[in-house]
Amino acid sequence: MKKAAFFLLFAGSIAVSAEAATTIPCVATGVSSPVTVTAPGASAARAYFRKSGTPNFYYVDLKPGLAGFWGMLPRPEKGTSVEYAAEITGAGGTTARETAAVVSQTPGCSPALNPDESRLADNLIVGQTTAGDKVPPGFECKGIVSVITPENKLESNSCSHALPYFIGGAAAVAAGVLIYDNNHGHGHGHHVSQSTP
């Protein structure tokens, strides 16, 4: 879905106009959707979003690119329609937000993500506008690694259960690394790792 908006940014007593176009190709269950904002003259852009019908917006800061700003929205759960609005910042620091629009899920939607979009989809930082759930209602936790609180504090977000950590056994798992102890006779006289003098 593509929508265009006309913004008036006020720098002191002078109004500067900027036309912005926000594009979200489609929304589907479990698929992170790219969002682009083309806004000539803007110095920053942010995409506000929420499950349609819920009270609080969340946001993702967009990255500058060749044709404007780009980013990724979290993966929506089944049946979630997404309400969104871009906010742009002018060179003088003045912000303007477009009127929110709603995009419904599209059967068969599967946007082809480039490597940068795929990496970002799995490493999202989502901002809260009001205190609440770290994961926006109607969206999956997968891919949301950190949350910016309304107090502007960055907090980690863990979607998975704690990894098993075995002490005194033959294996230990910590921080996603498997450590195998092969120094008790099962390594045929060869130690897996030895300290060097």
C-alpha positions, 0 to 999 in steps of 0.5 A: 500500500502506498500513500502520499501526504503533504506536511508543513514543517515550521522552522521559526516563522517560515513554513516549509512544505514536504511531500512524503510517500509511505509505502508498505508492500503488504502485510501477512501473518508471520512476515516482517514488512518493509516500510519506506518513506520518501520525504525530500528535505527530511533529516529523519523519519519514524514509522508509528504502528499498532494493531488496528483498534488498539490504543497505543502506537509503537514505532521503529526509527527508519534508516536513511537510504538512497531513495528516502528512509527505510525500515521493517515492521514486526511480524503481525499475528494472524488476523492483525490489520496494521494502522501506521503513520510516518513522522518526518523531521525537518532540518530544523528539528520540527516534526510532522506526522501524517494521518494514520492509515490501515493496511489489512493482511494480504493472502499470499503476501511474501515480500522479497527481502534484501539481505539488509532488510532480512538482518533488520527484521531479525534485530528490531528495536521497537519504541513505546509511546506509553508504558505497556507490553514490550511486544506490541499487541497483535505482533510476534515477539520474533525479531524484536531484540530491544525496546525503547521505553517511554522514558527513552531507556533501551531495554533488551527483549527476550522472546525465547525461554532461557537456554539450558545450562548444565553444570557438572555434566558432559555439556554446557550451553550458555549464550548459544554456545555448546561446550563439550568436555572431552578431557575425561578419557573419551578423547582417546588421549587428546584434549580438546583444548589445552592451556598454553604456557 
